[in-house]
Amino acid sequence: MRTSEPKSEVREVARAYTVAVVRRLDGQRKGEVLQFLHSANLITNATNTDPIIKLVGADFSDVVHRYGSSEIWGITEVDLSNADLSGVTLRKASLCGSNLSNAWLVGADLRGADFFDCPCMNADFSGAIVDGTTSFGGAADLRGVKADFDIWRQVGVRVDWEALGVASTDAPGQDRNRRGRPGGPAAEMLPKE
């Protein structure tokens, strides 16, 4: 499969099988599949080529994948809603178009990660490690995100600050907590500069 062409039948069958299997798994097992695919270099794009198995359309919602050390992920257009990715290393990850709504990325290493066009509503990025190469571009939706926005500004995270607006109000009663995670107020954003 590694020597096959990017749009070859063997790669398409592997993708279809992966998408079908993952749909039936619980969050813990989805995390194990994700780690296997990455460890086997099937979803990485270290050479700036397409990953061997594209996960476009895969349902990794509710995935539990904590404290994994993984760089250069190629997981675009994947459902990661309600995912627990606390402490995971997603350096240089291409998450373009992936759904991260209600995801928990507390303490995750997001240096160089690209969240272009990602719905991230109510995601928790508290304590995430970011830098000037971390990018939330396009139509990335950050409504209700919890994050250390003052740090994001200091290190130059690429975000449309104007689109975020001024300080949001608390939104009590948001229960995004299906695994014991705290729900609670929306992000307190800094005023426009």
Secondary structure, DSSP 8 states (H G I E B T S, - for coil): -TTS-TT-HHHHHHHHHHHHHHTTS-HHHHHHHHHHHHHTTSSB-TTSS--SS--TT-B-TT-B--S-EEESBB-TT-B-TT-B-TT-EEET-B-TT-B-TT-B-TT-B-TT-B-TT-B-TT-B-TT-B--TT-EE-TT-B-TT-B--HHHHHHHT-EE-HHHH-S-----TT----SSS-------------
